[in-house]
Amino acid sequence: MGYMVANKDEIKLIAYVNLGHALVHALEVTYAALLLRIQADLGGRDAFMGMVATLFGWTFGATALPAGLLLDRWGARRVLFVTFLGAWSASLMVAGAPNLAVLACAMAALGLAVGLYHPAGATLIAQGVQERGVAMGYHGVAGNVGMGISPALVGIIADIWSWRGAYALLAFLALALAGWAFLLPVRSISASAGTSSDSSRLHPVGRLSWALAAVYVASVLMGMVYRGTLTFLPTHIHERVSPQLSGSLTTLVLLLGGVGQLAGGLLTRYLNMEWLALAVTAIALPPLLLMGVAEGGVVAFLAAAFIFTNFAHQPIFNTLIADYTPGRFVGRSFGLAFWSTFGMGALGGAVAGVLTDRWDTGVAFLGMGALWALAVVATSFLPLLVRRTVASSVASARPDVP
């Protein structure tokens, strides 16, 4: 997949959003990677620690809709400045937390700050990059790279210094990105660049409305699984595979998410979108369930299979949202989707924490598998509700409503 950069301004914009996306997702998974160290320092039962993850997730998703309103008033650069300035101050609060109550408040503040990022980063790409689709693909990969390298990186820092030192380093990086935001070029590409789908021809009536509702329901359920598995995956690998290699194995597993995103995006060019969404969602279920009962090294392979398919569904579902939504409502529709996935889906951290506290991480992953099975059921309605006249690229595939 090639990409021709038109000028230096695009290079600056792409570099900034890729680094920003990587840092946002690094901050997202750092809590899970350092969970055992934080517990050893501050105490706290698994259920409470899961609730802290849920609190972060709720605030992370809650600012997706307000971010759209702020973008209309302030522009992407100012919103990104606020995002990373807030991430800097909240990360320092986490690093200096003297007890669990302060930790919970600081994690909530961190979620509020970084939750502004996704609408702002996507808007910056849309306004400043000619080949938006390709740039969005690299943007997604950057997020997965940040998510993937974070467990190993912060684990090493925690071993050398402390878990507080790891958060302090991330705070410094956030402050650097806050300052960089005002150095970004002000540039708006021609509207002729377009998007990957002609959503203006579609209307949210009849079966398309039901299809969009099914996507939202699946997004909530998969968001719960995302938060629950992400929070307890390092602990699960620590207990079932290797305490010494848990950070490195988690990093390798999460890095596959970027490959999954690229694969999912590529498949949308050639396969029917509704059947593709159902297939990818269904394929992810067996490895997730088997993770709950497996022992030893096979757990890492199962985790890799699940993470690959879990992230492969993201570009597919994002394209479906664009296809099912009229052009003038696409921004709000994506805001609602982010809120559904990261906000409502944040409950998965609490669910997984309670199951781990009552039994163990294996039962928690079985519970996440049950939620994912419901997402498969919701997704199975899509091929019944929507038929495509052409099953090729998104640009030429227009859903039909029989």
KERO-264240 format. One line per field, with one value per residue: chain; x, y, z of N, C-alpha, C in turn. Coordinates in steps of 0.2 Angstrom, whole numbers. Layout:
BEGIN
ch c(A, ...)
n_c1 c(X, ...)
n_c2 c(Y, ...)
n_c3 c(Z, ...)
ca_c1 c(X, ...)
ca_c2 c(Y, ...)
ca_c3 c(Z, ...)
c_c1 c(X, ...)
c_c2 c(Y, ...)
c_c3 c(Z, ...)
***
This chain:
BEGIN
ch c(A, A, A, A, A, A, A, A, A, A, A, A, A, A, A, A, A, A, A, A, A, A, A, A, A, A, A, A, A, A, A, A, A, A, A, A, A, A, A, A, A, A, A, A, A, A, A, A, A, A, A, A, A, A, A, A, A, A, A, A, A, A, A, A, A, A, A, A, A, A, A, A, A, A, A, A, A, A, A, A, A, A, A, A, A, A, A, A, A, A, A, A, A, A, A, A, A, A, A, A, A, A, A, A, A, A, A, A, A, A, A, A, A, A, A, A, A, A, A, A, A, A, A, A, A, A, A, A, A, A, A, A, A, A, A, A, A, A, A, A, A, A, A, A, A, A, A, A, A, A, A, A, A, A, A, A, A, A, A, A, A, A, A, A, A, A, A, A, A, A, A, A, A, A, A, A, A, A, A, A, A, A, A, A, A, A, A, A, A, A, A, A, A, A, A, A, A, A, A, A, A, A, A, A, A, A, A, A, A, A, A, A, A, A, A, A, A, A, A, A, A, A, A, A, A, A, A, A, A, A, A, A, A, A, A, A, A, A, A, A, A, A, A, A, A, A, A, A, A, A, A, A, A, A, A, A, A, A, A, A, A, A, A, A, A, A, A, A, A, A, A, A, A, A, A, A, A, A, A, A, A, A, A, A, A, A, A, A, A, A, A, A, A, A, A, A, A, A, A, A, A, A, A, A, A, A, A, A, A, A, A, A, A, A, A, A, A, A, A, A, A, A, A, A, A, A, A, A, A, A, A, A, A, A, A, A, A, A, A, A, A, A, A, A, A, A, A, A, A, A, A, A, A, A, A, A, A, A, A, A, A, A, A, A, A, A, A, A, A, A, A, A, A, A, A, A, A, A, A, A, A, A, A, A, A, A, A, A, A, A, A, A, A, A, A, A, A, A, A, A, A, A)
n_c1 c(4, 5, 10, 10, 17, 12, 18, 29, 21, 11, 19, 22, 10, 5, 16, 14, 0, 2, 11, 4, -7, -1, 4, -8, -14, -4, -5, -17, -16, -6, -10, -15, -4, 4, -3, -1, 10, 5, -5, 3, 9, -1, -11, -28, -42, -45, -57, -59, -49, -52, -63, -58, -52, -63, -69, -59, -61, -75, -74, -65, -72, -83, -80, -80, -91, -92, -80, -82, -90, -81, -72, -78, -78, -65, -56, -44, -31, -31, -39, -31, -20, -26, -30, -17, -11, -19, -17, -4, -5, -14, -7, 4, -3, -7, 5, 10, 0, -6, -14, -28, -40, -36, -29, -39, -47, -37, -35, -48, -47, -37, -43, -53, -46, -38, -48, -53, -45, -47, -58, -52, -39, -43, -50, -40, -32, -42, -43, -30, -23, -21, -23, -33, -38, -27, -19, -27, -26, -12, -12, -21, -12, -2, -7, -9, 4, 9, 1, 5, 19, 20, 17, 29, 39, 35, 36, 49, 54, 48, 54, 67, 66, 52, 34, 28, 38, 37, 24, 28, 37, 28, 20, 29, 31, 18, 17, 27, 20, 9, 15, 20, 8, 4, 14, 10, 6, -6, -18, -30, -36, -43, -60, -63, -56, -63, -71, -69, -81, -98, -107, -118, -128, -135, -148, -155, -166, -179, -172, -159, -158, -160, -149, -139, -141, -139, -125, -121, -125, -117, -105, -105, -105, -93, -84, -85, -79, -66, -61, -61, -53, -41, -38, -35, -27, -12, -10, -16, -8, 4, 0, -4, 6, 20, 28, 40, 40, 29, 26, 34, 28, 14, 16, 21, 9, -1, 5, 1, -11, -11, -7, -18, -28, -23, -26, -40, -44, -39, -47, -59, -60, -63, -72, -89, -96, -105, -106, -92, -90, -98, -91, -77, -80, -86, -75, -66, -71, -69, -55, -55, -63, -56, -45, -49, -48, -36, -19, -1, 10, 2, -8, -3, -3, -16, -21, -15, -21, -34, -33, -28, -40, -49, -45, -45, -58, -61, -58, -68, -81, -81, -81, -94, -102, -100, -106, -119, -124, -131, -122, -121, -122, -112, -100, -106, -111, -100, -95, -104, -102, -89, -91, -100, -91, -80, -85, -98, -94, -84, -88, -85, -72, -75, -84, -75, -66, -73, -76, -63, -59, -68, -67, -55, -43, -46, -59, -64, -61, -69, -81, -80, -80, -93, -100, -94, -100, -113, -111, -108, -121, -128, -121, -124, -137, -134, -131, -144, -151, -146, -141, -129, -126, -114, -100, -87, -75, -76, -80, -87, -97, -113, -125, -140, -157, -168)
n_c2 c(-6, 10, 27, 43, 57, 74, 86, 95, 100, 90, 79, 84, 85, 71, 65, 70, 67, 53, 50, 56, 48, 36, 39, 41, 29, 22, 27, 23, 9, 8, 7, -5, -13, -10, -14, -24, -19, -7, -11, -18, -7, 2, -6, -13, -22, -34, -31, -18, -12, -15, -7, 5, 5, 5, 17, 26, 22, 26, 40, 42, 38, 47, 60, 60, 65, 79, 83, 85, 96, 106, 106, 112, 125, 129, 123, 110, 110, 118, 110, 98, 103, 106, 92, 86, 94, 92, 78, 78, 84, 76, 63, 66, 68, 54, 48, 54, 49, 47, 37, 26, 32, 45, 40, 35, 46, 53, 45, 46, 59, 58, 50, 59, 69, 62, 57, 66, 65, 57, 61, 74, 71, 63, 73, 83, 75, 74, 87, 91, 82, 75, 61, 54, 42, 32, 39, 38, 24, 22, 30, 22, 11, 16, 19, 6, 2, 10, 5, -8, -7, -1, -9, -17, -6, 2, -7, -10, 3, 4, -7, -2, 11, 15, 12, 24, 32, 28, 34, 47, 49, 47, 58, 69, 66, 69, 83, 88, 85, 93, 106, 105, 106, 119, 122, 116, 116, 127, 122, 118, 105, 103, 101, 92, 81, 71, 57, 39, 33, 36, 43, 52, 48, 39, 35, 37, 27, 15, -1, 2, 10, 1, -8, 1, 3, -10, -11, -2, -8, -20, -13, -8, -20, -26, -16, -17, -30, -27, -17, -25, -36, -30, -24, -35, -43, -43, -47, -60, -67, -66, -75, -87, -90, -84, -76, -68, -65, -58, -45, -43, -52, -48, -36, -40, -47, -37, -29, -35, -31, -19, -25, -32, -22, -16, -27, -29, -17, -18, -30, -24, -19, -29, -39, -42, -31, -33, -47, -49, -42, -50, -62, -59, -55, -67, -76, -72, -76, -90, -91, -82, -87, -99, -95, -93, -106, -112, -116, -112, -109, -109, -100, -87, -88, -89, -77, -69, -72, -68, -54, -50, -52, -45, -31, -31, -29, -16, -6, -11, -10, 4, 8, 3, 11, 24, 21, 19, 30, 47, 60, 72, 69, 61, 64, 66, 53, 45, 51, 46, 32, 31, 35, 24, 13, 16, 22, 17, 4, 3, -3, -16, -17, -17, -28, -38, -37, -40, -53, -59, -56, -64, -77, -81, -75, -83, -86, -73, -71, -80, -74, -63, -68, -73, -61, -56, -66, -62, -50, -56, -61, -49, -44, -53, -49, -40, -45, -49, -37, -28, -27, -28, -21, -22, -30, -25, -12, 0, 12, 9, 1, 1, 0, -9, -8, -20)
n_c3 c(0, -6, -3, -8, -3, -3, 0, 12, 23, 24, 28, 41, 48, 47, 54, 67, 70, 70, 80, 91, 91, 95, 107, 115, 115, 121, 134, 137, 139, 148, 162, 164, 161, 172, 182, 192, 199, 204, 212, 222, 228, 232, 236, 236, 229, 216, 210, 213, 206, 193, 192, 192, 180, 172, 175, 170, 156, 154, 155, 145, 134, 135, 132, 118, 110, 115, 110, 96, 96, 101, 91, 81, 85, 90, 82, 76, 80, 92, 100, 101, 108, 120, 123, 125, 134, 145, 147, 151, 164, 170, 170, 178, 190, 192, 193, 205, 214, 231, 236, 234, 231, 225, 215, 207, 204, 197, 186, 180, 176, 167, 157, 152, 146, 136, 129, 120, 109, 97, 88, 85, 80, 68, 62, 59, 50, 39, 35, 32, 24, 8, 3, 11, 16, 15, 24, 36, 38, 41, 52, 61, 62, 69, 82, 86, 87, 97, 108, 108, 111, 123, 135, 137, 137, 148, 158, 158, 162, 174, 181, 182, 188, 194, 195, 195, 189, 176, 172, 174, 163, 152, 154, 151, 138, 133, 136, 127, 115, 116, 116, 103, 95, 92, 82, 71, 53, 46, 36, 23, 14, -3, -5, -15, -13, -6, 1, 7, 4, -3, 6, 6, -3, 4, 15, 32, 34, 37, 34, 34, 45, 55, 53, 56, 69, 74, 72, 81, 93, 93, 94, 107, 114, 110, 113, 127, 129, 123, 133, 145, 141, 138, 150, 159, 151, 152, 165, 164, 155, 163, 173, 167, 158, 158, 171, 170, 156, 153, 150, 138, 130, 129, 123, 110, 106, 106, 96, 84, 82, 74, 62, 60, 58, 46, 37, 39, 33, 20, 15, 14, 2, -7, -3, 1, 12, 23, 25, 28, 40, 48, 47, 52, 65, 70, 69, 78, 90, 95, 99, 109, 119, 121, 127, 140, 146, 142, 145, 148, 134, 123, 126, 123, 109, 106, 111, 102, 90, 94, 96, 83, 75, 82, 81, 67, 64, 66, 55, 46, 53, 55, 41, 38, 47, 41, 28, 31, 36, 33, 24, 31, 44, 48, 56, 69, 70, 71, 82, 91, 90, 95, 108, 111, 110, 118, 130, 135, 133, 142, 154, 153, 160, 173, 174, 170, 181, 192, 190, 190, 203, 210, 205, 194, 181, 170, 170, 169, 155, 149, 152, 145, 132, 132, 130, 118, 110, 110, 102, 90, 87, 85, 74, 65, 59, 50, 36, 33, 33, 24, 7, -5, -20, -27, -23, -21, -20, -7, -13, -24, -19, -15, -3, -4, 0, 2)
ca_c1 c(0, 9, 7, 14, 16, 12, 22, 31, 15, 8, 23, 22, 3, 5, 20, 11, -5, 4, 14, -1, -11, 3, 4, -15, -15, 1, -8, -23, -14, -1, -13, -16, 3, 7, -8, 1, 14, 1, -8, 8, 11, -6, -16, -34, -44, -45, -64, -59, -44, -56, -68, -53, -51, -70, -69, -55, -65, -81, -72, -62, -78, -88, -78, -80, -96, -91, -74, -85, -92, -75, -68, -81, -77, -58, -51, -41, -25, -32, -41, -26, -16, -30, -29, -10, -9, -23, -14, 2, -6, -17, -2, 8, -7, -7, 12, 10, -6, -4, -19, -32, -45, -32, -27, -46, -48, -32, -36, -54, -45, -33, -48, -56, -41, -36, -54, -54, -40, -49, -61, -47, -34, -46, -51, -33, -30, -47, -42, -24, -20, -25, -25, -35, -39, -21, -16, -30, -23, -6, -14, -23, -7, 2, -11, -8, 11, 9, -2, 9, 26, 19, 18, 36, 42, 34, 38, 57, 55, 46, 60, 73, 64, 46, 28, 27, 42, 34, 19, 31, 40, 23, 18, 34, 30, 12, 19, 30, 15, 5, 18, 20, 2, 4, 18, 7, 4, -14, -19, -36, -36, -49, -66, -63, -52, -68, -70, -69, -88, -102, -113, -123, -133, -139, -153, -155, -173, -180, -168, -152, -158, -159, -142, -134, -143, -135, -118, -120, -126, -111, -99, -105, -103, -86, -81, -84, -74, -60, -59, -60, -47, -35, -36, -32, -23, -5, -11, -18, -2, 8, -2, -4, 11, 26, 29, 45, 39, 22, 27, 36, 23, 9, 18, 20, 2, -4, 7, -2, -17, -9, -7, -26, -31, -22, -29, -47, -45, -38, -52, -65, -60, -64, -78, -96, -95, -109, -103, -85, -91, -100, -85, -72, -83, -87, -69, -63, -74, -66, -48, -56, -66, -51, -40, -51, -47, -29, -13, 5, 12, -4, -12, -1, -5, -24, -22, -13, -27, -40, -31, -28, -46, -52, -43, -47, -65, -62, -60, -74, -86, -80, -84, -101, -105, -100, -111, -126, -126, -130, -115, -121, -122, -106, -96, -110, -112, -94, -94, -108, -98, -83, -94, -102, -86, -75, -89, -102, -90, -79, -91, -81, -67, -78, -86, -69, -63, -77, -75, -57, -59, -72, -64, -48, -43, -48, -67, -65, -60, -75, -86, -79, -82, -100, -102, -93, -105, -119, -110, -109, -128, -130, -118, -128, -142, -132, -132, -151, -154, -143, -138, -125, -126, -107, -96, -80, -72, -81, -82, -92, -102, -119, -130, -147, -162, -174)
ca_c2 c(0, 15, 33, 48, 63, 80, 92, 95, 101, 83, 75, 86, 83, 64, 63, 73, 63, 46, 50, 57, 42, 31, 40, 40, 22, 20, 29, 18, 2, 8, 5, -13, -16, -9, -15, -28, -15, -2, -15, -19, -1, 6, -10, -13, -28, -34, -28, -10, -10, -15, -1, 11, 4, 6, 24, 28, 20, 30, 47, 41, 38, 53, 67, 60, 69, 86, 85, 87, 103, 110, 106, 117, 132, 130, 120, 104, 112, 120, 104, 94, 106, 104, 85, 83, 97, 88, 71, 79, 86, 70, 58, 68, 66, 47, 47, 56, 47, 44, 32, 23, 37, 50, 36, 34, 53, 55, 41, 48, 65, 56, 48, 65, 72, 58, 55, 72, 65, 53, 66, 79, 68, 62, 80, 85, 71, 75, 94, 93, 77, 73, 54, 53, 35, 29, 42, 35, 17, 22, 32, 16, 6, 20, 18, -1, 2, 13, 1, -14, -6, 2, -14, -18, 0, 5, -12, -9, 9, 2, -11, 2, 16, 13, 13, 31, 35, 27, 39, 53, 49, 48, 65, 73, 66, 73, 90, 89, 85, 99, 112, 104, 107, 126, 123, 113, 121, 128, 120, 114, 103, 104, 96, 87, 74, 66, 51, 33, 31, 42, 42, 57, 45, 35, 39, 33, 25, 8, -6, 5, 12, -5, -10, 5, 1, -17, -9, 2, -13, -24, -9, -8, -26, -27, -11, -20, -35, -23, -14, -30, -40, -25, -23, -40, -47, -44, -52, -67, -69, -67, -80, -93, -91, -83, -69, -64, -63, -56, -38, -43, -56, -43, -31, -44, -49, -31, -26, -39, -27, -15, -29, -34, -16, -16, -33, -28, -12, -21, -34, -20, -17, -35, -43, -39, -28, -36, -54, -48, -40, -56, -67, -57, -55, -74, -79, -69, -79, -96, -90, -78, -92, -104, -91, -94, -113, -114, -115, -112, -105, -108, -94, -82, -89, -88, -70, -66, -73, -64, -47, -49, -52, -39, -25, -31, -27, -9, -2, -13, -7, 11, 9, 2, 17, 29, 19, 19, 37, 52, 64, 78, 66, 56, 66, 64, 46, 43, 52, 41, 26, 31, 35, 18, 8, 18, 25, 12, -2, 3, -7, -22, -17, -19, -35, -43, -36, -44, -61, -61, -56, -70, -83, -79, -71, -87, -85, -67, -71, -84, -70, -58, -72, -73, -54, -56, -70, -58, -46, -60, -62, -43, -43, -58, -46, -35, -47, -49, -31, -24, -31, -24, -22, -23, -32, -23, -7, 4, 18, 7, -3, 4, -5, -9, -10, -23)
ca_c3 c(0, -6, -1, -10, 1, -8, 3, 19, 28, 25, 32, 48, 50, 48, 59, 73, 72, 72, 87, 96, 92, 98, 115, 118, 116, 126, 140, 138, 141, 154, 168, 164, 161, 178, 187, 198, 203, 207, 218, 227, 231, 235, 238, 231, 227, 209, 208, 213, 201, 187, 192, 190, 173, 170, 176, 164, 150, 154, 154, 139, 129, 137, 128, 111, 108, 116, 106, 90, 96, 102, 85, 77, 88, 91, 77, 78, 84, 99, 104, 102, 113, 127, 124, 128, 141, 150, 148, 155, 171, 173, 171, 184, 196, 193, 196, 212, 218, 237, 238, 228, 229, 221, 208, 203, 201, 191, 180, 177, 172, 161, 152, 150, 142, 130, 125, 115, 104, 91, 83, 83, 75, 62, 58, 56, 44, 34, 33, 29, 20, 2, 3, 18, 17, 17, 30, 41, 39, 45, 59, 65, 64, 74, 88, 89, 89, 104, 112, 108, 114, 130, 141, 138, 138, 155, 162, 159, 166, 181, 184, 183, 192, 197, 190, 195, 185, 169, 171, 173, 157, 148, 155, 148, 131, 132, 136, 121, 110, 117, 113, 95, 92, 89, 77, 65, 48, 45, 29, 22, 7, -7, -4, -20, -11, -5, 6, 4, 2, -5, 11, 5, -6, 8, 20, 38, 35, 35, 36, 35, 52, 59, 52, 60, 76, 75, 72, 88, 99, 93, 96, 114, 117, 108, 117, 134, 128, 122, 139, 149, 139, 138, 157, 162, 147, 155, 171, 162, 153, 169, 178, 163, 153, 161, 175, 167, 149, 152, 147, 131, 126, 128, 118, 103, 104, 104, 89, 79, 81, 68, 56, 59, 55, 39, 34, 38, 28, 13, 13, 12, -6, -11, 0, 4, 19, 29, 27, 30, 47, 52, 47, 56, 72, 72, 69, 84, 96, 98, 102, 115, 124, 123, 132, 147, 148, 140, 150, 145, 129, 119, 128, 119, 102, 106, 112, 96, 86, 95, 95, 76, 72, 86, 77, 60, 63, 67, 49, 43, 56, 53, 35, 38, 49, 35, 23, 33, 39, 28, 25, 36, 51, 49, 62, 75, 70, 73, 89, 95, 89, 99, 114, 113, 111, 124, 135, 137, 133, 148, 159, 153, 165, 180, 174, 171, 188, 197, 188, 192, 210, 212, 202, 191, 175, 165, 171, 166, 148, 147, 152, 139, 127, 131, 128, 111, 106, 108, 97, 84, 85, 83, 68, 60, 56, 44, 29, 32, 32, 19, 2, -9, -28, -30, -17, -22, -16, -4, -17, -29, -16, -12, 0, -6, 5, -1)
c_c1 c(4, 6, 12, 12, 17, 17, 24, 26, 12, 12, 23, 15, 3, 10, 17, 5, -3, 7, 9, -5, -8, 3, -2, -16, -10, -2, -14, -21, -9, -4, -13, -9, 6, 3, -5, 6, 11, -2, -3, 10, 5, -12, -22, -35, -45, -52, -63, -54, -48, -61, -64, -53, -57, -71, -65, -59, -71, -79, -69, -67, -82, -86, -78, -85, -94, -85, -77, -87, -86, -72, -71, -80, -70, -54, -47, -35, -26, -35, -36, -21, -19, -29, -22, -8, -13, -20, -8, 0, -9, -12, 3, 4, -7, 0, 13, 5, -3, -8, -23, -37, -42, -31, -34, -47, -43, -33, -43, -52, -41, -38, -51, -52, -40, -42, -56, -50, -43, -53, -56, -42, -37, -48, -45, -31, -35, -45, -35, -20, -24, -27, -27, -36, -33, -18, -20, -28, -17, -7, -17, -17, -2, -1, -9, 0, 12, 6, 2, 16, 25, 20, 25, 40, 41, 36, 46, 58, 53, 51, 66, 72, 58, 40, 27, 32, 40, 29, 22, 34, 34, 20, 23, 32, 23, 13, 22, 25, 10, 8, 19, 14, 2, 9, 16, 5, -4, -15, -26, -36, -43, -54, -66, -59, -57, -66, -70, -76, -93, -108, -119, -129, -137, -143, -155, -163, -173, -174, -161, -152, -157, -152, -138, -135, -139, -128, -117, -120, -120, -105, -99, -102, -95, -82, -80, -79, -67, -57, -57, -54, -41, -33, -32, -28, -15, -5, -12, -12, 3, 7, -2, 2, 18, 26, 34, 44, 33, 22, 28, 31, 17, 10, 18, 13, -1, -2, 4, -9, -16, -10, -15, -29, -30, -25, -36, -48, -44, -44, -59, -66, -63, -70, -84, -95, -99, -107, -96, -86, -93, -94, -80, -74, -83, -80, -65, -66, -71, -59, -50, -59, -60, -46, -42, -49, -40, -24, -6, 6, 6, -8, -10, -3, -12, -25, -20, -18, -33, -38, -31, -35, -50, -51, -45, -54, -66, -63, -66, -80, -86, -83, -92, -105, -106, -105, -118, -129, -126, -124, -115, -121, -116, -102, -100, -110, -106, -93, -98, -105, -93, -86, -97, -97, -82, -79, -93, -99, -85, -82, -87, -75, -69, -80, -80, -66, -67, -76, -68, -56, -63, -69, -56, -49, -46, -56, -68, -65, -66, -81, -86, -81, -89, -103, -100, -98, -111, -118, -110, -116, -130, -128, -122, -134, -140, -133, -140, -154, -152, -140, -135, -125, -119, -103, -88, -77, -78, -84, -87, -98, -107, -124, -137, -151, -168, -181)
c_c2 c(6, 22, 39, 55, 69, 85, 91, 96, 94, 79, 77, 84, 75, 62, 65, 68, 55, 46, 52, 51, 37, 32, 40, 33, 19, 21, 25, 12, 2, 5, -2, -16, -15, -10, -19, -24, -10, -5, -16, -13, 2, 1, -10, -20, -28, -30, -20, -8, -10, -9, 5, 11, 7, 14, 28, 28, 25, 37, 47, 42, 45, 59, 66, 64, 77, 88, 88, 94, 108, 111, 111, 124, 133, 128, 114, 105, 113, 114, 99, 96, 105, 97, 83, 87, 94, 81, 72, 80, 79, 64, 60, 67, 59, 45, 49, 54, 44, 38, 30, 28, 43, 46, 36, 41, 55, 51, 43, 55, 63, 54, 54, 68, 68, 57, 61, 70, 62, 58, 71, 77, 66, 68, 83, 82, 73, 82, 95, 88, 75, 66, 52, 46, 31, 32, 39, 28, 18, 25, 27, 12, 10, 19, 11, -2, 5, 9, -5, -13, -4, -3, -15, -12, 2, -1, -11, -3, 7, -2, -7, 8, 14, 14, 20, 35, 34, 32, 46, 54, 51, 55, 70, 72, 69, 80, 92, 90, 91, 106, 112, 106, 114, 127, 119, 118, 121, 127, 116, 112, 104, 99, 91, 80, 69, 61, 45, 30, 37, 41, 47, 54, 41, 38, 34, 31, 18, 3, -4, 7, 6, -8, -6, 4, -5, -15, -6, -3, -17, -20, -8, -14, -28, -22, -14, -26, -32, -20, -20, -34, -36, -24, -29, -45, -48, -48, -59, -70, -70, -73, -87, -95, -90, -76, -65, -61, -60, -49, -39, -47, -52, -38, -34, -45, -42, -28, -29, -35, -22, -19, -31, -28, -15, -21, -32, -22, -14, -25, -30, -19, -23, -39, -39, -37, -31, -43, -54, -46, -46, -61, -65, -57, -63, -78, -78, -73, -85, -95, -86, -83, -97, -101, -92, -101, -115, -113, -115, -107, -104, -102, -88, -82, -87, -80, -66, -66, -69, -56, -45, -48, -46, -33, -25, -29, -20, -5, -5, -10, 1, 13, 8, 8, 23, 27, 20, 26, 42, 57, 69, 75, 62, 58, 64, 57, 43, 44, 48, 34, 26, 31, 28, 13, 10, 20, 19, 5, -2, -1, -14, -23, -19, -26, -40, -43, -40, -51, -63, -61, -62, -76, -82, -76, -76, -86, -78, -67, -75, -79, -65, -62, -73, -66, -54, -61, -66, -53, -50, -60, -55, -42, -47, -55, -42, -38, -48, -43, -27, -29, -26, -26, -24, -25, -31, -18, -3, 10, 16, 3, 1, -1, -4, -11, -13, -22)
c_c3 c(0, -4, -3, -6, -3, -6, 10, 24, 29, 30, 40, 51, 52, 54, 66, 75, 74, 79, 92, 97, 96, 106, 118, 119, 121, 133, 142, 141, 147, 160, 169, 164, 168, 184, 193, 203, 207, 213, 224, 231, 235, 238, 233, 229, 219, 206, 208, 208, 194, 187, 190, 183, 169, 170, 171, 158, 149, 152, 147, 133, 129, 133, 121, 107, 109, 111, 99, 90, 97, 95, 81, 79, 88, 85, 80, 82, 91, 103, 105, 107, 120, 128, 128, 134, 146, 152, 152, 162, 174, 174, 177, 190, 197, 196, 203, 217, 225, 239, 232, 226, 224, 214, 204, 200, 196, 185, 176, 173, 166, 155, 148, 145, 135, 126, 120, 109, 97, 86, 81, 78, 69, 58, 55, 50, 38, 31, 30, 25, 14, 2, 10, 20, 19, 23, 37, 43, 43, 52, 64, 67, 70, 81, 91, 91, 96, 109, 113, 112, 121, 135, 142, 140, 146, 160, 163, 163, 173, 185, 186, 188, 196, 193, 190, 190, 177, 168, 170, 166, 152, 148, 151, 140, 129, 132, 130, 115, 110, 114, 105, 92, 88, 83, 70, 60, 48, 38, 28, 15, 3, -5, -9, -18, -9, 1, 3, 2, 1, 0, 10, 1, -2, 13, 26, 39, 34, 38, 37, 42, 57, 59, 56, 67, 78, 76, 79, 94, 99, 95, 103, 117, 116, 112, 124, 134, 127, 129, 144, 148, 140, 145, 160, 158, 150, 161, 169, 159, 158, 173, 174, 159, 157, 165, 172, 160, 148, 148, 139, 127, 124, 123, 111, 101, 102, 97, 83, 77, 75, 62, 54, 56, 48, 35, 33, 33, 21, 11, 12, 5, -10, -9, 2, 11, 25, 31, 30, 38, 51, 52, 52, 63, 74, 73, 75, 91, 99, 101, 109, 121, 126, 127, 139, 150, 147, 146, 145, 139, 124, 120, 124, 112, 101, 107, 106, 91, 87, 94, 88, 73, 76, 82, 70, 59, 63, 60, 45, 46, 55, 46, 34, 41, 44, 30, 25, 36, 33, 29, 30, 43, 52, 55, 68, 76, 73, 80, 94, 95, 94, 107, 116, 114, 117, 130, 138, 138, 139, 154, 159, 158, 171, 180, 174, 178, 193, 196, 191, 199, 213, 211, 200, 184, 169, 165, 167, 158, 145, 147, 147, 133, 126, 129, 120, 107, 105, 103, 90, 82, 82, 76, 63, 57, 50, 37, 27, 30, 26, 14, -3, -16, -31, -24, -19, -17, -13, -8, -22, -26, -13, -9, -3, 0, 2, 2)
***
